[in-house]
Amino acid sequence: MTKLAEDVIFDFLHMEAVKYMYDQCSNEKHSEDDATSKLEHMGYSTGYRLADRLSRESLRFNDELDLLKYVCKVVWSAVYRKEVDNLRTNHQGFYVLHDNAFRFFTSMSRSKQYLEQAPKYLALPCGVVRGALANLGVQCVVTAEVTTLPACKFQVQVQRA
């Protein structure tokens, strides 16, 4: 599969945003949590606006699972040019999105050094998922985990009143 020019630009923009945030926090004596928070917020606002634009012509969703499926198929495809590989749920507000070849990790080496750095690149995507779901009416907490490159998992815990 060949990458389109805008895909390459998006990949570089993401890498530079992560590098900039972490460099800025280390220069200003802020914690890495500050950089992670800023990246997650960038992703949240992006996901929120993207879901607003993409869902204008969509049918109404029947339940929470339909909303998650929509994010896994439509929103994920719009951002990462592929659908989520697998969606799991316990039917009690906990969902796991599996991406076996996450776009930002496919070109990374599989060495331990990169595995340790990989979580930095997941704050923005976590925000995209959380923002898209917030726009669709689902408040949640999204976390991510990497055990082997290029795969990763995003855990979505729905916050119910």
N, C-alpha and C positions, 0 to 999 in steps of 0.2 A: 504494500500500500504506500503510495507516495503522499507526502505531506504537501498540502496547499500552502501558499505563501502566508496566508493569514494564520494558519496553524502554527507555523514556525514563529511568527511574530508573537502570538499568544504565549507560546512556550517560553520564549525569551523574556517577555514581559513578566510572566509569573516568576521565573527564576530571579530576575532582577528585583522584583518587589520583595521577595523573601530575603534576598541578600541585603538589600537596602534597609529593611526593617530591623534585621538582626544586627547589622553593622551600626546603625544609628543607636540602637539600645545599648550596645557595648561601648560606644563612644561617649554616650551621655550617662553612663552608669545606671541605666535602667535594667530591669531583669528581662530575661528571655520571655517571661510571661507577658510583659508589655508588648513585645513584638508579636507574639502569638495572638494576643487580644486584638491588636490593630489589624492583622491579616484576616482574622476571623470576621471582624467588623466589615472589612472591605468585601469579603465573600458574601456576608449577610446582605449588604445593600445590593450587591450584584444579583444574587439569587432572588431577592425580593422583586426587583424590577424585571428580571428575566421571566419569572413566573407570571407576573402581571401581563407582560407582553404575549407570552406563549399561550396563556389560558383564556384569552379573549374569545376565541372561537370554540373552545372546548365545551363539551357537555358538562352538566353538573355531576359531581362525584357522589356516589352513594354512601361511601364510608371511608374511614381512615386508610384502610388497605388500598383502596382505589387511588387515593391521593399519593400514597407512597409509590405505587406502580407507575403513576403518571410522572413523578419525579425521576424514577429509575429509567423510564423510557424516553420521555420527551425532553425534560430539562437536562438530564445527563447527556443525551445525544447532542443537544444544542451546544453544550460546553465542551464535551470530550470526544465528540464524533463517534460515539458508540454507546450502546445501552449497558446498564449494570449487568454483570454476568449472572448474579444470583441474588434473590431477595428472600430472606428468612424472617419468620416472625413467631412469637410465642402466643399471639392473639391476645396479649394483655398490655399492648402499648410499647413493646420492645421489638425493634426491627434491626436486621443486619444486612447491609448492602455489600456484596462481594464484587470487587473488580479485580480480575485475575491478571490484567495487563494494564494497570493504571497509566494513563497517558504521560504523566510527568516522571514516571519511573522506568519506562520501557528503554530509554537510552542510558540509564545509569548502570554502572557496573554492579555486579552482585556481591561485591566484597563487603566485609563487615563494617568498614569505614562508612560506606554509603548507607548501609542499613541503619546506622546510628543517627545519620543526618536526615534520613527520610521523613521523620515526623514533622520537621519544620515545614515541609512542602504540603502538609495536609490541613493546615489551619484555614487557608482560604477555601479549599473545597468543602470543609465542614461548614463554613459560613454560608456557602452557596446552597447547600442542602437545607440548612436551618432557615435561611431567608426565603427560599422557595416555599417551604412548608408553612412558614409564618404567613406568607401572602395568601396561601390556600386555607388558612384558618387553623393550622396545627402548630401549637407551641411545643417545642421540644428541646432537648439537649443532644448535640451531635458530637461524638468523639470518634477518633480513628486509631487504627492499629496496623502496624506493619510487622510481619514475622519473616517473610521472604520476599525479596524483590523479584518481579515488579508488581506483585499482588498486594492489595490492602483491603481492609474491612472498615466500614463506617457503621457505628452503632448509633441508632436513633432511639432515644427514650422519650416517649410522648409525655408531656406534662398535663395532667388532667386536673380540673378544679375540684 
